Amino acid sequence: MMYPFMTLDDGTEIVHSEMLDGERVKVYLEKPDARDCFHHATCYLPSYEWTEIFGFTDAEMARYREVIYTIL
């Protein structure tokens, strides 16, 4: 199950899982897009391993990394 965490000013939703096996937490980002339906990315904490990045620009990902690294 995923739990809402925050919505950024650009409409990106950030949600997180419960504690997973290996003491990891999945953080999922999703933003609606008119052409692609949704852009999304997954980050696993505490290793900050990013996977499944789709549709986000490098500038957007830099911003999201800053949010995740600062808040979480």
BELHUJO-V783809 format. One record per pair of residues at least 12 apart in sequence whose ideal C-beta (glycine too) atoms are under 7 Angstrom apart, sorted by the first residue. I is the first residue (numbers start at 1). GAP is how many residues later the second one is. D is the distance in whole Angstrom. If there is no record, write none. Layout:
[[I;GAP;D] [I;GAP;D]]
This chain:
[[1;17;7] [2;13;4] [2;14;7] [2;15;6] [2;26;6] [3;12;6] [3;13;6] [10;21;7] [11;20;6] [11;21;6] [12;17;6] [12;19;4] [13;17;5] [14;13;7] [14;15;5] [15;13;5] [24;20;5] [24;21;7] [25;20;5] [26;16;6] [26;18;6] [27;16;4] [27;18;6] [27;41;6] [27;45;7] [28;12;7] [28;14;5] [29;12;5] [29;35;6] [33;22;6] [36;19;5] [39;15;6] [39;16;3] [39;17;5] [40;12;7] [40;14;5] [41;12;4] [41;15;6] [41;20;7] [41;23;7] [43;25;6] [45;27;6] [48;21;7]]
